[in-house]
Amino acid sequence: MTSRRGAWSPLLVAGLVIVATLAVVALLGPLIAPYDPHALSGDAVEPPSRDHLLGTNDIGQDIFSEVVIGTRSSLGVALPAAALALIIGVMVGVGGALRGGRTGAVTMRVVDGFLALPGFPLVILLAALTGGSPLALILVITMAGWPQLARVLHSQTLPLRDRGFVRAARGFGAPPRYVILRHLVPALGPTAAAGFVQWAATAVVLESGLTFLGLGDPTAVSWGAILNRALEYQGLYYGSLWVWWVLPAGFAITLAALGFTFVGVGLEPTFNPKWRRAL
């Protein structure tokens, strides 16, 4: 009963609802958005109205359409980056722990070296050097996330590699790739899932932060780019313009990060044995 309640905790349900809603908006964005976000659909800085639910920006683009299409851009970078970071984390962390010995030690020293680097400044530097395309942002955010996942998965693999089913598979001559995919990855599935959703939340914030700094694709519509353009407008805070131009994009970033965070926290009681022993 404890694990069942933990599996469907209010936080988990709320997080799944938020993530699923954002995924639907991202997939159906062009059908939901009333205007092309690049088109000049009205006068400059129009207030919210029936024609423009969140008003228009300084050149007459519909802000609601930008926020909707920005969901696709932000999740389109964050989710692949989190998935790629997890794949590398499994290959390095689990593979290094399975091999052990000098290979495992050298692998973890490399991971420790990456973890010692300053995270956000390094991400900014790499984004500036790689040009800010969506693929470049995915790779940059992946580089920032895989060492943490590798370290966690390595520590979880160490006790598993001496289990009977792993030793039996290796004793029968199974190659490391088979042992990892057939035995270790399923056993580490809960830890990997939790690591994925936690890094996805971080990746959403990183993608928005990089595009806000102008390090993303200048032609792409994203939440960070909306905030970047809004804060460059000199008359932003002279009236209520900031309410419909700044707050929606900021709220979308916060909601996405909270959604993934809620899923990760909601899964914790089910996937972490320490929680079950404490209850």
Secondary structure, DSSP 8 states (H G I E B T S, - for coil): -HHHHHHT-HHHHHHHHHHHHHHHHHHTHHHH-SS-TTS--SSTT--S-SS-TT-B-TTS-BHHHHHHHHHHHHHHHHHHHHHHHHHHHIIIIIHHHHH-HHHHHHHHHHHHHHHHS-HHHHHHHHHHHH---HHHHHHHHHHHHHHHHHHHHHHHHHHHTTSHHHHHHHHTT--HHHHIIIIIHHHTHHHHHHHHHHHHHHHHHHHHHHHHTT-S-TTS--HHHHHHHHHH-TTTTSSSHHHHHTHHHHHHHHHHHHHHHHHHHHHHHHH-HHHHHH-
